[in-house]
Amino acid sequence: MMKKILLLCSAGMSTSMVVKKMRESAEKKGIEVHIEAQPVEAFHDNLEEYDLFLLGPQIRFKKNELQKIADPVNKKVEVINMADYGMMKGEKILEEALKLLA
């Protein structure tokens, strides 16, 4: 079954670039994964649909709050490494995400 990853952020501009880089990396490696980006407000609406939620570093303070909501349905919430995010290292972020899903 295809894994689904949702990146959550406050504005969405830089996160959509990270999603693009992650998708390119997955495609190159032949990894089937669905990756999207949405504002953090969309978390509740997408809780059932996605397997992993990655938070942009600018909203890392929301991790504990969101993980408590995600725990009963066995979903993971993690913060994207700030340096990787800032440098748009889609490949590295994808690798970390896949480890969390393993």
C-alpha positions, 0 to 999 in steps of 0.5 A: 500500500502506498504511504502518504506523507503530509507536510504541515506549515504556517504559510506553505510557500517553502514547504511546497518546494520541499514537497517538489524535491521529495517527489523528485527524489522518490521518483528517481528512486522508484519509491511509490509515495504520496506527498502533499503540503497543507497549512497546519489547520488542515491537520484534523481533516487529514488525520485518517488519510495520511500515515505521517505528518511532517511539521515545518521547523517554524511550527515545531512548537505544535508537535506535542499537541498534534502527536497527542491527537495522532496517537489514538489512530497510530499516526506519527508527527515529526519536525523536519530538520531545520537545516535540511528544510532551509536547504530544501534537501528533499532527498534527505527529508524523504529518507528520514520520513521513510525511516519513520514509516518503516 
